[in-house]
Amino acid sequence: MGRSHSLLKSLVASLPRRQGTTLTIFYLLETLVNGIVPCMSINAKKTSKQKVDLQSLLIRAYLDQTVVPILLQGLVLAKERPPNPIEFLAAYLLKNKLQFEDRN
C-alpha cells in the first residue's frame, strides 16, 4: 500500500461527487484503491527476470501488469484539472509509455 495508496485515496476524495449519479471514474478509482493498488506492491516484489505470458493472465492480473501502473501516474490530472483531461491523459500515456513497457 503506502504512498501510491494514500495518493490515490486523496485523488478520489478531491473529485467532485454528483448527487444521484454513479460515475464510472469513481467506481474505477475505488476499485483501484480497494483491490489493485495493494496487489501492485506484491507484484512489485517480483524481479524483472520473471516475464509473464500476458495472454495467460486473468483480466485483473493483465491490467495490473500492463495498464494500471502508468494509469495511476496519469491520474495526476485529477489534481491539476486541465481543461482537456482526455487529451492530457492521452499525451501523458504516449509520452511515458516507454518507461512502463519495459516492465511487461
N, C-alpha and C positions, 0 to 999 in steps of 0.2 A: 504494500500500500504506500504509505509515505507521502512524498512530495507531490507526485502526479495525482494521487487520490484526493488530497486536500485542494489542489489546484482545480481539479475537475468539479469538486463539490462547490467551490466558490464561483466557478463559471455558471453552474446550474442555478445557484442562488441569485446571481446577478441578472439572469434572464427574466424579462417581464412575463408574468403569468396573465392569461386572458380568462376571464370568468366564463365558465361553461364550455371551454374549448380544450380538447386534448390535442396538443401539438406533437407531431412526430419527433421533433427535436428533443422535447422533454423526455419522451419515452426512451429515445436513443441514449441521451446523456445519463438518465437514471440507470439504464441497463449497463452502460459502461461503468458507472460508479459502483454498482452493486455486484457486477459479475466479472467483467473483463479486466478491469484495472487490477484487482487482486491477482488474477491469473497471470497478468503480464509480469509481475515480479517473480513468479515461479518460472515462467518461460525465459526470463532474462538470465537466469542462472545457467541455462543450457549453453554449452560452448558453441561457437560459430561453426565448428567442425561437424556438428550433428545436423547435416542437411536433411530436411524432411521432405518427403514426396507430397507436395501440396495437393495433388489430386486425390490422395487417400485420406486427407483430413476431413473431419466433420466441419460443418459450416462455421460454427463458432471458433474452432481452432484455426481454420483457414483465415478468417477475418482477423483474428488475434495475431497471426503470424505476418499478414500482408498489409492490412489497411489501418488497423487501429492505432499503431504507434505514430504514424505520420498524421492521421486524422486528429488525434489528441493534441499534437503540437499545433495543427492548423486551427484548432478551436479557439486560439487566442483572439480570433475575430469577434468572439462574443464580448470580449473585454474592450477591444478597440472600436467596435461598431462602425465599420466602414460603410459608406453609402451604397456600395455594391458588394455585398457579402459573398455572393456566389462567385463573382469574378475574383475577389480577394482570395477565397479558398482555392479556387482552381489555379490561380497563379502561384500560391504557396505550394500546393501539391506538385506542380510541374517543376518549380524551382528547386525543391528539396527532395525530389524522388530518388535521386542517386544515392543519397546517404542512407536511405531506408531499403533500397533494392538489394544492397549487399548483404542484408540480414536474412534474406529469403533463401 
